[in-house]
Amino acid sequence: KQYSVNALRFAHHLSNTLKADLVVMNVYDIPPIRVSTTRPTKQIKKFAYEEHVAILKAYCSKNLGNERNMSNVRTEVIENVSIANAIISKSKELMVDMILIGMKDEHSER
């Protein structure tokens, strides 16, 4: 977990130094649901998206500080089975100049 926090803080510092925007991205996947549910798939996807948005914004706020410190920070949450494909696709769409990746290991908290 600390590695991803360090990467986020480094990216934030670098973006401030370069006077650039920082896009913090989270890619997630919804595993297939193998049990019966009364909720439609569209609603499940909407709730998952909203949850990931809230988690990412809280993560950035916790690790970067107040709103003033985050004036150049934007968050992007993407549902995709392939993390690499999501990053490549969004990077092309946004025409980014640099990509820094911070990862957590399988035993880390969010």
PyMOL commands that set and color helices and strands:
alter all, ss='L'
color gray80, all
select helices_A, chain A and resi 2-18+41-64+67-70+83-94
alter helices_A, ss='H'
color red, helices_A
select strands_A, chain A and resi 22-28+73-79
alter strands_A, ss='S'
color yellow, strands_A
deselect
rebuild
show_as cartoon
